[in-house]
Amino acid sequence: MTLAFKITSDVAPEIDHPSEEKLISGTPEFTTWSLEETEDQFTGIWQSTPGKWHVTYDEWEYFNILEGHSVLTDADGTEFQLHAGDRMVIRPGFTGTWEVLETTRKDYVIRIFA
């Protein structure tokens, strides 16, 4: 069993977009470099171009903003300004919006709880 791995440029990115029913504004494009996946955990690097969309979290996520500027807003209207160096945990049940103002890149760990 490998206990560690090195992040390399050998990982092919996956390109995606928010679904039409979630999209609020813009034409954001998501680029994801999946580094490790198991039944209940995902790690990688995610990047998005500007735009705004609805988010709902059924999982737990920790992330670290590597570059860019985004605003995460919860259902009550509380805004979290996210810049390089900011770290956050989002718990299951979070609903709100994610708005990318400047192309944003983050590394993340997502944990699914059954």
N, CA, C and O atoms as a GROMACS GRO file, in nm:
protein
  456
    1MET      N    1   0.085  -0.118   0.000
    1MET     CA    2   0.000   0.000   0.000
    1MET      C    3   0.088   0.124   0.000
    1MET      O    4   0.182   0.134   0.079
    2THR      N    5   0.059   0.216  -0.088
    2THR     CA    6   0.132   0.342  -0.094
    2THR      C    7   0.073   0.439   0.006
    2THR      O    8  -0.048   0.463   0.007
    3LEU      N    9   0.158   0.494   0.090
    3LEU     CA   10   0.111   0.587   0.193
    3LEU      C   11   0.121   0.732   0.151
    3LEU      O   12   0.061   0.819   0.215
    4ALA      N   13   0.194   0.760   0.046
    4ALA     CA   14   0.209   0.897  -0.001
    4ALA      C   15   0.224   0.896  -0.152
    4ALA      O   16   0.260   0.794  -0.211
    5PHE      N   17   0.197   1.008  -0.212
    5PHE     CA   18   0.217   1.020  -0.356
    5PHE      C   19   0.259   1.163  -0.385
    5PHE      O   20   0.230   1.255  -0.309
    6LYS      N   21   0.326   1.180  -0.495
    6LYS     CA   22   0.372   1.311  -0.538
    6LYS      C   23   0.275   1.364  -0.642
    6LYS      O   24   0.235   1.292  -0.733
    7ILE      N   25   0.239   1.490  -0.629
    7ILE     CA   26   0.152   1.552  -0.728
    7ILE      C   27   0.238   1.585  -0.849
    7ILE      O   28   0.338   1.656  -0.838
    8THR      N   29   0.199   1.532  -0.964
    8THR     CA   30   0.277   1.554  -1.086
    8THR      C   31   0.188   1.609  -1.195
    8THR      O   32   0.065   1.612  -1.183
    9SER      N   33   0.252   1.653  -1.300
    9SER     CA   34   0.177   1.705  -1.415
    9SER      C   35   0.127   1.592  -1.504
    9SER      O   36   0.070   1.617  -1.610
   10ASP      N   37   0.149   1.467  -1.462
   10ASP     CA   38   0.106   1.352  -1.541
   10ASP      C   39  -0.045   1.326  -1.533
   10ASP      O   40  -0.097   1.244  -1.609
   11VAL      N   41  -0.114   1.393  -1.442
   11VAL     CA   42  -0.257   1.370  -1.423
   11VAL      C   43  -0.334   1.448  -1.530
   11VAL      O   44  -0.322   1.570  -1.540
   12ALA      N   45  -0.413   1.377  -1.608
   12ALA     CA   46  -0.494   1.442  -1.712
   12ALA      C   47  -0.614   1.513  -1.649
   12ALA      O   48  -0.684   1.453  -1.567
   13PRO      N   49  -0.639   1.637  -1.686
   13PRO     CA   50  -0.752   1.709  -1.627
   13PRO      C   51  -0.885   1.667  -1.688
   13PRO      O   52  -0.893   1.621  -1.802
   14GLU      N   53  -0.990   1.683  -1.608
   14GLU     CA   54  -1.128   1.662  -1.654
   14GLU      C   55  -1.192   1.800  -1.663
   14GLU      O   56  -1.173   1.883  -1.574
   15ILE      N   57  -1.266   1.826  -1.770
   15ILE     CA   58  -1.332   1.955  -1.791
   15ILE      C   59  -1.482   1.936  -1.773
   15ILE      O   60  -1.540   1.840  -1.822
   16ASP      N   61  -1.544   2.032  -1.702
   16ASP     CA   62  -1.688   2.024  -1.675
   16ASP      C   63  -1.743   2.165  -1.660
   16ASP      O   64  -1.669   2.263  -1.664
   17HIS      N   65  -1.874   2.174  -1.642
   17HIS     CA   66  -1.945   2.301  -1.623
   17HIS      C   67  -2.058   2.276  -1.525
   17HIS      O   68  -2.103   2.162  -1.511
   18PRO      N   69  -2.106   2.380  -1.456
   18PRO     CA   70  -2.224   2.357  -1.372
   18PRO      C   71  -2.345   2.325  -1.461
   18PRO      O   72  -2.355   2.373  -1.574
   19SER      N   73  -2.435   2.244  -1.408
   19SER     CA   74  -2.556   2.212  -1.484
   19SER      C   75  -2.640   2.339  -1.504
   19SER      O   76  -2.631   2.433  -1.425
   20GLU      N   77  -2.720   2.340  -1.609
   20GLU     CA   78  -2.802   2.457  -1.641
   20GLU      C   79  -2.891   2.500  -1.527
   20GLU      O   80  -2.911   2.619  -1.504
   21GLU      N   81  -2.947   2.401  -1.453
   21GLU     CA   82  -3.038   2.436  -1.343
   21GLU      C   83  -2.965   2.498  -1.224
   21GLU      O   84  -3.028   2.563  -1.140
   22LYS      N   85  -2.834   2.481  -1.214
   22LYS     CA   86  -2.756   2.540  -1.105
   22LYS      C   87  -2.693   2.673  -1.144
   22LYS      O   88  -2.661   2.754  -1.057
   23LEU      N   89  -2.674   2.697  -1.272
   23LEU     CA   90  -2.605   2.816  -1.321
   23LEU      C   91  -2.686   2.942  -1.294
   23LEU      O   92  -2.805   2.949  -1.324
   24ILE      N   93  -2.620   3.043  -1.238
   24ILE     CA   94  -2.683   3.173  -1.213
   24ILE      C   95  -2.634   3.276  -1.314
   24ILE      O   96  -2.713   3.350  -1.372
   25SER      N   97  -2.500   3.280  -1.335
   25SER     CA   98  -2.444   3.376  -1.430
   25SER      C   99  -2.309   3.329  -1.483
   25SER      O  100  -2.242   3.245  -1.422
   26GLY      N  101  -2.272   3.385  -1.598
   26GLY     CA  102  -2.143   3.353  -1.657
   26GLY      C  103  -2.143   3.220  -1.729
   26GLY      O  104  -2.246   3.155  -1.746
   27THR      N  105  -2.022   3.180  -1.769
   27THR     CA  106  -2.002   3.050  -1.834
   27THR      C  107  -1.880   2.982  -1.771
   27THR      O  108  -1.780   2.958  -1.838
   28PRO      N  109  -1.890   2.951  -1.641
   28PRO     CA  110  -1.773   2.893  -1.574
   28PRO      C  111  -1.736   2.757  -1.631
   28PRO      O  112  -1.822   2.676  -1.666
   29GLU      N  113  -1.606   2.735  -1.639
   29GLU     CA  114  -1.553   2.605  -1.681
   29GLU      C  115  -1.469   2.550  -1.566
   29GLU      O  116  -1.380   2.617  -1.515
   30PHE      N  117  -1.501   2.427  -1.526
   30PHE     CA  118  -1.427   2.360  -1.419
   30PHE      C  119  -1.320   2.270  -1.479
   30PHE      O  120  -1.346   2.196  -1.574
   31THR      N  121  -1.200   2.278  -1.424
   31THR     CA  122  -1.093   2.187  -1.460
   31THR      C  123  -1.053   2.116  -1.331
   31THR      O  124  -1.019   2.181  -1.233
   32THR      N  125  -1.057   1.983  -1.331
   32THR     CA  126  -1.027   1.904  -1.212
   32THR      C  127  -0.917   1.804  -1.243
   32THR      O  128  -0.924   1.729  -1.341
   33TRP      N  129  -0.815   1.804  -1.157
   33TRP     CA  130  -0.710   1.705  -1.163
   33TRP      C  131  -0.732   1.612  -1.044
   33TRP      O  132  -0.694   1.645  -0.932
   34SER      N  133  -0.792   1.496  -1.066
   34SER     CA  134  -0.819   1.400  -0.959
   34SER      C  135  -0.690   1.328  -0.925
   34SER      O  136  -0.629   1.263  -1.010
   35LEU      N  137  -0.648   1.338  -0.800
   35LEU     CA  138  -0.522   1.279  -0.758
   35LEU      C  139  -0.539   1.145  -0.690
   35LEU      O  140  -0.453   1.057  -0.702
   36GLU      N  141  -0.650   1.129  -0.619
   36GLU     CA  142  -0.676   1.001  -0.552
   36GLU      C  143  -0.825   0.989  -0.526
   36GLU      O  144  -0.889   1.084  -0.482
   37GLU      N  145  -0.880   0.871  -0.553
   37GLU     CA  146  -1.021   0.846  -0.528
   37GLU      C  147  -1.036   0.710  -0.462
   37GLU      O  148  -0.975   0.612  -0.504
   38THR      N  149  -1.118   0.706  -0.357
   38THR     CA  150  -1.157   0.580  -0.294
   38THR      C  151  -1.309   0.582  -0.286
   38THR      O  152  -1.373   0.673  -0.338
   39GLU      N  153  -1.367   0.480  -0.222
   39GLU     CA  154  -1.514   0.475  -0.209
   39GLU      C  155  -1.571   0.598  -0.139
   39GLU      O  156  -1.681   0.643  -0.172
   40ASP      N  157  -1.496   0.652  -0.043
   40ASP     CA  158  -1.552   0.760   0.038
   40ASP      C  159  -1.464   0.884   0.048
   40ASP      O  160  -1.490   0.971   0.131
   41GLN      N  161  -1.361   0.894  -0.037
   41GLN     CA  162  -1.274   1.011  -0.029
   41GLN      C  163  -1.218   1.046  -0.167
   41GLN      O  164  -1.182   0.958  -0.246
   42PHE      N  165  -1.211   1.177  -0.194
   42PHE     CA  166  -1.158   1.227  -0.319
   42PHE      C  167  -1.060   1.339  -0.287
   42PHE      O  168  -1.088   1.423  -0.202
   43THR      N  169  -0.946   1.342  -0.354
   43THR     CA  170  -0.850   1.450  -0.337
   43THR      C  171  -0.806   1.496  -0.475
   43THR      O  172  -0.802   1.418  -0.570
   44GLY      N  173  -0.774   1.623  -0.485
   44GLY     CA  174  -0.728   1.674  -0.612
   44GLY      C  175  -0.713   1.824  -0.613
   44GLY      O  176  -0.707   1.889  -0.508
   45ILE      N  177  -0.706   1.876  -0.733
   45ILE     CA  178  -0.696   2.020  -0.756
   45ILE      C  179  -0.810   2.057  -0.849
   45ILE      O  180  -0.835   1.989  -0.949
   46TRP      N  181  -0.878   2.164  -0.817
   46TRP     CA  182  -0.994   2.211  -0.894
   46TRP      C  183  -0.971   2.356  -0.931
   46TRP      O  184  -0.915   2.434  -0.853
   47GLN      N  185  -1.014   2.392  -1.051
   47GLN     CA  186  -1.003   2.530  -1.097
   47GLN      C  187  -1.132   2.568  -1.168
   47GLN      O  188  -1.193   2.485  -1.236
   48SER      N  189  -1.172   2.694  -1.154
   48SER     CA  190  -1.290   2.743  -1.226
   48SER      C  191  -1.264   2.883  -1.279
   48SER      O  192  -1.198   2.965  -1.215
   49THR      N  193  -1.318   2.907  -1.398
   49THR     CA  194  -1.319   3.041  -1.456
   49THR      C  195  -1.441   3.115  -1.398
   49THR      O  196  -1.527   3.051  -1.337
   50PRO      N  197  -1.450   3.248  -1.416
   50PRO     CA  198  -1.558   3.326  -1.355
   50PRO      C  199  -1.699   3.280  -1.391
   50PRO      O  200  -1.726   3.234  -1.502
   51GLY      N  201  -1.787   3.295  -1.292
   51GLY     CA  202  -1.928   3.262  -1.304
   51GLY      C  203  -1.985   3.240  -1.165
   51GLY      O  204  -1.913   3.244  -1.066
   52LYS      N  205  -2.116   3.215  -1.159
   52LYS     CA  206  -2.184   3.195  -1.031
   52LYS      C  207  -2.286   3.083  -1.047
   52LYS      O  208  -2.355   3.074  -1.149
   53TRP      N  209  -2.296   2.995  -0.944
   53TRP     CA  210  -2.388   2.883  -0.949
   53TRP      C  211  -2.430   2.843  -0.807
   53TRP      O  212  -2.364   2.877  -0.709
   54HIS      N  213  -2.542   2.771  -0.800
   54HIS     CA  214  -2.593   2.718  -0.673
   54HIS      C  215  -2.511   2.595  -0.634
   54HIS      O  216  -2.472   2.516  -0.719
   55VAL      N  217  -2.485   2.581  -0.503
   55VAL     CA  218  -2.416   2.462  -0.451
   55VAL      C  219  -2.495   2.402  -0.336
   55VAL      O  220  -2.558   2.473  -0.258
   56THR      N  221  -2.489   2.271  -0.326
   56THR     CA  222  -2.546   2.195  -0.215
   56THR      C  223  -2.446   2.086  -0.182
   56THR      O  224  -2.406   2.009  -0.269
   57TYR      N  225  -2.405   2.079  -0.057
   57TYR     CA  226  -2.305   1.981  -0.014
   57TYR      C  227  -2.370   1.869   0.066
   57TYR      O  228  -2.433   1.893   0.168
   58ASP      N  229  -2.353   1.745   0.019
   58ASP     CA  230  -2.394   1.627   0.093
   58ASP      C  231  -2.272   1.563   0.159
   58ASP      O  232  -2.285   1.467   0.235
   59GLU      N  233  -2.155   1.617   0.130
   59GLU     CA  234  -2.030   1.562   0.179
   59GLU      C  235  -1.954   1.670   0.258
   59GLU      O  236  -1.995   1.786   0.264
   60TRP      N  237  -1.845   1.627   0.320
   60TRP     CA  238  -1.756   1.716   0.394
   60TRP      C  239  -1.640   1.749   0.302
   60TRP      O  240  -1.585   1.660   0.238
   61GLU      N  241  -1.602   1.878   0.294
   61GLU     CA  242  -1.489   1.917   0.211
   61GLU      C  243  -1.398   2.014   0.285
   61GLU      O  244  -1.444   2.109   0.348
   62TYR      N  245  -1.268   1.987   0.276
   62TYR     CA  246  -1.165   2.081   0.320
   62TYR      C  247  -1.096   2.128   0.194
   62TYR      O  248  -1.065   2.048   0.106
   63PHE      N  249  -1.070   2.260   0.184
   63PHE     CA  250  -0.995   2.309   0.070
   63PHE      C  251  -0.904   2.424   0.109
   63PHE      O  252  -0.922   2.489   0.212
   64ASN      N  253  -0.806   2.446   0.023
   64ASN     CA  254  -0.708   2.552   0.037
   64ASN      C  255  -0.706   2.628  -0.095
   64ASN      O  256  -0.679   2.569  -0.200
   65ILE      N  257  -0.733   2.757  -0.092
   65ILE     CA  258  -0.732   2.837  -0.214
   65ILE      C  259  -0.587   2.865  -0.252
   65ILE      O  260  -0.510   2.921  -0.173
   66LEU      N  261  -0.550   2.826  -0.372
   66LEU     CA  262  -0.414   2.843  -0.421
   66LEU      C  263  -0.397   2.975  -0.496
   66LEU      O  264  -0.292   3.038  -0.489
   67GLU      N  265  -0.502   3.016  -0.568
   67GLU     CA  266  -0.498   3.143  -0.640
   67GLU      C  267  -0.639   3.184  -0.678
   67GLU      O  268  -0.730   3.102  -0.683
   68GLY      N  269  -0.656   3.313  -0.705
   68GLY     CA  270  -0.784   3.365  -0.749
   68GLY      C  271  -0.865   3.430  -0.639
   68GLY      O  272  -0.817   3.452  -0.528
   69HIS      N  273  -0.991   3.460  -0.672
   69HIS     CA  274  -1.084   3.524  -0.579
   69HIS      C  275  -1.224   3.469  -0.606
   69HIS      O  276  -1.276   3.479  -0.718
   70SER      N  277  -1.284   3.411  -0.503
   70SER     CA  278  -1.420   3.360  -0.509
   70SER      C  279  -1.498   3.408  -0.389
   70SER      O  280  -1.440   3.450  -0.289
   71VAL      N  281  -1.630   3.400  -0.399
   71VAL     CA  282  -1.718   3.432  -0.287
   71VAL      C  283  -1.813   3.315  -0.268
   71VAL      O  284  -1.888   3.278  -0.359
   72LEU      N  285  -1.809   3.256  -0.149
   72LEU     CA  286  -1.901   3.150  -0.112
   72LEU      C  287  -2.005   3.214  -0.021
   72LEU      O  288  -1.971   3.274   0.080
   73THR      N  289  -2.133   3.201  -0.057
   73THR     CA  290  -2.241   3.264   0.019
   73THR      C  291  -2.336   3.156   0.066
   73THR      O  292  -2.382   3.075  -0.014
   74ASP      N  293  -2.366   3.155   0.198
   74ASP     CA  294  -2.457   3.053   0.250
   74ASP      C  295  -2.602   3.096   0.230
   74ASP      O  296  -2.628   3.208   0.186
   75ALA      N  297  -2.694   3.008   0.262
   75ALA     CA  298  -2.838   3.031   0.239
   75ALA      C  299  -2.890   3.152   0.317
   75ALA      O  300  -2.991   3.210   0.278
   76ASP      N  301  -2.822   3.189   0.427
   76ASP     CA  302  -2.863   3.305   0.506
   76ASP      C  303  -2.804   3.435   0.454
   76ASP      O  304  -2.835   3.543   0.505
   77GLY      N  305  -2.719   3.426   0.350
   77GLY     CA  306  -2.660   3.546   0.292
   77GLY      C  307  -2.522   3.583   0.346
   77GLY      O  308  -2.466   3.685   0.306
   78THR      N  309  -2.467   3.502   0.435
   78THR     CA  310  -2.332   3.529   0.486
   78THR      C  311  -2.231   3.497   0.378
   78THR      O  312  -2.229   3.388   0.323
   79GLU      N  313  -2.144   3.596   0.348
   79GLU     CA  314  -2.044   3.580   0.243
   79GLU      C  315  -1.908   3.546   0.302
   79GLU      O  316  -1.868   3.599   0.405
   80PHE      N  317  -1.838   3.457   0.234
   80PHE     CA  318  -1.701   3.422   0.268
   80PHE      C  319  -1.615   3.459   0.148
   80PHE      O  320  -1.622   3.393   0.044
   81GLN      N  321  -1.535   3.563   0.160
   81GLN     CA  322  -1.442   3.605   0.055
   81GLN      C  323  -1.324   3.509   0.058
   81GLN      O  324  -1.262   3.492   0.163
   82LEU      N  325  -1.291   3.448  -0.052
   82LEU     CA  326  -1.186   3.348  -0.059
   82LEU      C  327  -1.074   3.393  -0.151
   82LEU      O  328  -1.096   3.421  -0.269
   83HIS      N  329  -0.952   3.401  -0.096
   83HIS     CA  330  -0.833   3.442  -0.169
   83HIS      C  331  -0.722   3.340  -0.143
   83HIS      O  332  -0.735   3.253  -0.056
   84ALA      N  333  -0.613   3.350  -0.220
   84ALA     CA  334  -0.499   3.261  -0.201
   84ALA      C  335  -0.458   3.256  -0.054
   84ALA      O  336  -0.443   3.359   0.011
   85GLY      N  337  -0.441   3.134  -0.004
   85GLY     CA  338  -0.402   3.112   0.135
   85GLY      C  339  -0.519   3.086   0.228
   85GLY      O  340  -0.498   3.040   0.341
   86ASP      N  341  -0.642   3.114   0.184
   86ASP     CA  342  -0.759   3.088   0.268
   86ASP      C  343  -0.791   2.939   0.266
   86ASP      O  344  -0.782   2.872   0.163
   87ARG      N  345  -0.830   2.888   0.383
   87ARG     CA  346  -0.867   2.748   0.397
   87ARG      C  347  -1.006   2.742   0.459
   87ARG      O  348  -1.043   2.829   0.538
   88MET      N  349  -1.082   2.638   0.423
   88MET     CA  350  -1.218   2.630   0.472
   88MET      C  351  -1.263   2.485   0.480
   88MET      O  352  -1.216   2.400   0.404
   89VAL      N  353  -1.354   2.459   0.572
   89VAL     CA  354  -1.423   2.330   0.579
   89VAL      C  355  -1.570   2.359   0.552
   89VAL      O  356  -1.630   2.447   0.613
   90ILE      N  357  -1.627   2.282   0.460
   90ILE     CA  358  -1.771   2.289   0.434
   90ILE      C  359  -1.830   2.157   0.480
   90ILE      O  360  -1.784   2.050   0.441
   91ARG      N  361  -1.931   2.167   0.563
   91ARG     CA  362  -1.994   2.047   0.620
   91ARG      C  363  -2.116   2.005   0.537
   91ARG      O  364  -2.175   2.086   0.467
   92PRO      N  365  -2.152   1.877   0.546
   92PRO     CA  366  -2.273   1.831   0.478
   92PRO      C  367  -2.394   1.915   0.520
   92PRO      O  368  -2.407   1.952   0.637
   93GLY      N  369  -2.479   1.945   0.425
   93GLY     CA  370  -2.598   2.024   0.452
   93GLY      C  371  -2.584   2.170   0.410
   93GLY      O  372  -2.682   2.244   0.410
   94PHE      N  373  -2.462   2.212   0.375
   94PHE     CA  374  -2.441   2.350   0.332
   94PHE      C  375  -2.511   2.373   0.199
   94PHE      O  376  -2.499   2.293   0.107
   95THR      N  377  -2.584   2.483   0.190
   95THR     CA  378  -2.643   2.526   0.062
   95THR      C  379  -2.614   2.673   0.045
   95THR      O  380  -2.603   2.748   0.142
   96GLY      N  381  -2.601   2.714  -0.078
   96GLY     CA  382  -2.573   2.854  -0.108
   96GLY      C  383  -2.528   2.871  -0.250
   96GLY      O  384  -2.573   2.800  -0.341
   97THR      N  385  -2.436   2.967  -0.271
   97THR     CA  386  -2.382   2.992  -0.404
   97THR      C  387  -2.230   3.000  -0.398
   97THR      O  388  -2.172   3.037  -0.296
   98TRP      N  389  -2.168   2.967  -0.510
   98TRP     CA  390  -2.025   2.984  -0.529
   98TRP      C  391  -2.010   3.078  -0.647
   98TRP      O  392  -2.062   3.052  -0.755
   99GLU      N  393  -1.938   3.190  -0.626
   99GLU     CA  394  -1.913   3.285  -0.735
   99GLU      C  395  -1.763   3.302  -0.751
   99GLU      O  396  -1.693   3.339  -0.657
  100VAL      N  397  -1.715   3.277  -0.871
  100VAL     CA  398  -1.574   3.298  -0.903
  100VAL      C  399  -1.563   3.435  -0.968
  100VAL      O  400  -1.617   3.458  -1.076
  101LEU      N  401  -1.491   3.525  -0.902
  101LEU     CA  402  -1.470   3.659  -0.956
  101LEU      C  403  -1.343   3.666  -1.040
  101LEU      O  404  -1.339   3.732  -1.143
  102GLU      N  405  -1.238   3.595  -0.994
  102GLU     CA  406  -1.114   3.579  -1.069
  102GLU      C  407  -1.086   3.429  -1.071
  102GLU      O  408  -1.101   3.362  -0.970
  103THR      N  409  -1.044   3.376  -1.186
  103THR     CA  410  -1.018   3.233  -1.196
  103THR      C  411  -0.954   3.183  -1.068
  103THR      O  412  -0.852   3.235  -1.023
  104THR      N  413  -1.016   3.081  -1.010
  104THR     CA  414  -0.978   3.029  -0.878
  104THR      C  415  -0.930   2.886  -0.890
  104THR      O  416  -0.988   2.804  -0.962
  105ARG      N  417  -0.822   2.857  -0.817
  105ARG     CA  418  -0.769   2.720  -0.810
  105ARG      C  419  -0.758   2.682  -0.662
  105ARG      O  420  -0.712   2.761  -0.580
  106LYS      N  421  -0.801   2.559  -0.631
  106LYS     CA  422  -0.792   2.511  -0.492
  106LYS      C  423  -0.747   2.366  -0.493
  106LYS      O  424  -0.770   2.293  -0.590
  107ASP      N  425  -0.683   2.324  -0.384
  107ASP     CA  426  -0.666   2.182  -0.364
  107ASP      C  427  -0.770   2.142  -0.260
  107ASP      O  428  -0.810   2.222  -0.176
  108TYR      N  429  -0.814   2.016  -0.266
  108TYR     CA  430  -0.928   1.977  -0.183
  108TYR      C  431  -0.917   1.832  -0.139
  108TYR      O  432  -0.848   1.749  -0.198
  109VAL      N  433  -0.990   1.804  -0.030
  109VAL     CA  434  -1.016   1.669   0.016
  109VAL      C  435  -1.165   1.662   0.044
  109VAL      O  436  -1.217   1.741   0.124
  110ILE      N  437  -1.233   1.569  -0.020
  110ILE     CA  438  -1.377   1.551   0.000
  110ILE      C  439  -1.398   1.416   0.064
  110ILE      O  440  -1.342   1.315   0.021
  111ARG      N  441  -1.479   1.415   0.170
  111ARG     CA  442  -1.508   1.291   0.243
  111ARG      C  443  -1.658   1.270   0.240
  111ARG      O  444  -1.736   1.358   0.278
  112ILE      N  445  -1.700   1.152   0.194
  112ILE     CA  446  -1.842   1.115   0.186
  112ILE      C  447  -1.876   1.032   0.309
  112ILE      O  448  -1.805   0.939   0.345
  113PHE      N  449  -1.986   1.068   0.374
  113PHE     CA  450  -2.034   0.991   0.489
  113PHE      C  451  -2.162   0.923   0.451
  113PHE      O  452  -2.255   0.986   0.401
  114ALA      N  453  -2.168   0.793   0.477
  114ALA     CA  454  -2.289   0.716   0.444
  114ALA      C  455  -2.393   0.727   0.553
  114ALA      O  456  -2.500   0.668   0.541
   0.00000   0.00000   0.00000
